[in-house]
Amino acid sequence: MFVGIDIGSLVTKAVLINSNRLIAYFITDSRTGPIKAGETALKQVIEKADCRRENIKSIVVTGYGRISFSSAHKTVTELTCHGKGAHFLNPNVRTIIDIGGQDSKVIRIDKNGILTDFEMNDKCAAGTGRFLEVMADALGKNIEEMGDYSLKSHSPCSLTSTCTVFAESEVVSLSAKGVKKEDIAAGLHLSIAKRVGNMVKRLGSKSEYMFVGGVAKNVGIRKSLEEFLTIRFAEPNVDPQIVGALGAALIAKDLAG
């Protein structure tokens, strides 16, 4: 058995595989601290797989908190792990979009799943999961319901602010003026899609595409990205939030030989 753990700034994911398939995965909140979140995810995924810690031959950790986790046999960057995981799920994928809690990444891989290039926004919270979380709170909505909610919009509003602080004020102001919340939500998703979509265009658009990470479960942002880039995302056929952890588990298997 082999385990990959992705300790993100907001959420920690663990994946357990054997020699040829995914056996179990577990997702937990990272805000308890990276060490505790990593240990919790590891313990729970082992329990879900009905095996023991001594059955785990190798553990690879990636993500924001990877350096803090001492139980790892190796730490690897998210860029490499997302590429490895996406390639395993669909060998035709060449461009991967990951909107994380604190950054957004566009990753290019070759036919072997090896990282060849990337574009990253890690200087500003705009266009990240944290940005979306703040905006959902400003609208009085749960982040999980924002996607479906935005699809009700017939007239997405235009947002002028990209800074999280100013955008939050703009959302509150628009809501106070009576602008429909679904139109504000759709406008927010379009704003994120443009920001991330322009990263894809700077890198050079190349199909096929896969959208990974927790934000990939937001149907509003997914739809906005597909429309902005005039593409269709390949389906990962697993929870898109675990793709990085899956890639780490595959690297753990390679590491064990």
N, C-alpha and C positions, 0 to 999 in steps of 0.2 A: 504494500500500500504506500501511496505517496500523497503528500499534502502541499497545497499552495495556499498561502494566506495573503490577502490584499488588505492592508491596514490603511484605509482612507481617512481623510480628515473628519468625515461625518459618519461613515459606515465601514465596518470591517466584514470581509467575506472570507470564508474558508471553503476549499474544495478538496475532496478526497477521491482519488482515482486508484484503479488497479492498473495492470499492464496495458489494458486496452479500452477502458470505459470509465465514465464518471459514475461514482458510487453514491456520493452524498455531498450536500453543501449546506452551509449555515451562514446566516447574515445577522449581525448584531450592531448596536450603536457604538461608535468609536469614542464618544465623548466621556466615557468612563476612564479614558486614558489608553494609549496605544498598547501598553504591556498587558493590562487587564483585558482589553477587548480582544487582543490576539490570543491570549490563553483561553478565554471563554469560547471563542470561535473554534479553536483547536479541540478543546474538550468536547464541545457539543457535536462537531462533525464526526469525531471518532465514535461518540455514542450513537449517532444516527446511522452510522455504517455498521454498528454492532461489532466493532473490533476493539483492540486494545492499543495503548500507546506504543508498546513494544513491537507491534506489527507494522509501525510506520518506519520505512527504511530511510526516508529523506523528507525534509521540510524546506521549502523555499518561500521567502517572504518578500513581498513587494509593497509599494504604496508609500504614502506620506509618513507613516510611523515605522517603516521597516527597520531602521537603524536601532530602534529601541528594543527590538524583540530578540532576546539572546538565545532562544531555543532554535533559531533557524540554522540550517546547515549552510545556507547561502542567502544573500539578499540580491535582488535583481530589480532594475528600473521598471516602472509601469509601462513604458514605451515598448520594451522588449516583451513583457508578459502579455500585453494586449495583442501584440502582433502574433505571438505564439498561439494564444487562445483562439483568436479569430481565424487563423489559418487552419487550425485543427477542425473548427466547426464548418468552415467553407474554404477550401483551398483556392477558390477563384477570387477571393477578396484581395484587393490591393490598397484600398483606402479605408481607414478606420477613424471614426469620430468618437472621442470620449469626452463628455462634459462631466468633470468631477466636481467635488465639493468646493475646491479652492482654485482650480485651473481648468482650462479647456485644451484639448490636444487633438491634432490631426496627424495621423500616423500613416506613412507609406511603407508597405512591405513588398517583397518580391515573391516569385512563384514558390519559394521555399519557406515563406513566412518570416524571412529575415528583414529586420528594420533597415530601410534605405534612406529615409528622410522623415522629417517631422516639422510641425509648426506648433508652437505652444504659447498660450496666453496665461502667464503666471504672475503678472505684475498688477492685475486689476481684477476685482471680484465680478465685474460685469460679464455676463455670459457664462456664469458658473452655477453649480447647484446651490451655493450659498446665496447668490443673487436671487435665484428663483424662490428660495425659502423665505427671504426677507420680503419679496414682493407678494407672495401668497399670504403672509402674515398681515401685510398692509391692506390686502383685500378682504381679510377676515375669512380666508379659505384655507383648507387643508391642502398641502402641496400635492398630495396624491390625487385630489379631485380637480386640480387646475387644468389638466389636459382635456378631459371630457368637457369641462365647463367652457373652455375657450372655443370648442367646436360649435357651440351654440351661436357664436358671433356672426353677424351679417355685415358688420362694419368695424373691423379692427382699428383701434385708434393709433395715432402716430405718437411715439414717445421721443422726445428730443434729448433726454438725459441718458448717458451711458454709465455715469458714476452711480454706484449703489445708493449712496446717501441722497443724491439729488433725484434719482429715479424714484426712490421711495416717497419723497415729498411730492413729486409729480403725480404719482399714482393716487396718493391721498387727496391731492387737489382735484384731479379729474373725477374721482369718486364723489367728492363734495359738490361738484358742479352737476352731478346727475348723470354722468356718462355711465352707461351700462357696464357692470363689472365683467361680463363676458367679453365685451369689446376691449376693455383694458387688458384682460388676461391674454386675449388673442394678439393684442399689440405688443405685449411683453414677449410672447413667444416669437413673434416676427422679428423683434429687436435682437433676441438671442440668435435666431436663425441667421440673420444678416451678418452678425458679428462672427459667428463660427463659420458660416458659409464663405465669407471673404477669406478666412484662413485657408479653407480648402482651395479656393481659387488662387491664392498666392503660392500654395504648394504645387498646384497643377492638378487638375481634376483627372482621376483615373479610376475606372470601374474595375471590379464591383466594389460596392460600399457596404460597410457594416457600422451601425450605431450601437455603441456599448456604454456601460455604466448605468447608474440609477436613473439619470435623466432620460435615458432612452426609453423608459417605460411611460414617459409623458407623451401621449399621442398627439397633443397640440404642437409641441416642439418638433416631433418627428415629421408631422405633416408639413409644418412651415419650412423645415430644412429640405424636404423632398421637393417642395414647390420652388423654393429659392434656387436650388441647384439643378432643378429639372432631372431628378434621379429617382430611383427606387432603392431602398435599403434591402440587402439580403437579410433574411430572418436567421438569427443565431440558433433558434430552436432550443435554447435554454434561457434562463433568466439573464438578460443582458448585463445585469449588475455583477455577475460572477465571472465574466470573461477574463479579466485580469488575474483573478485567483486561479482559474483553470489553467491559464498560461503558466503561472508559477508552479502548479502541480505537474504539468508536463515537463518543465525544466527540472523539477525534483526527480522525476522518473529518469530523465537523461543523465542527471548527476549520479544517480545510483547505479547506472550502467545496466 
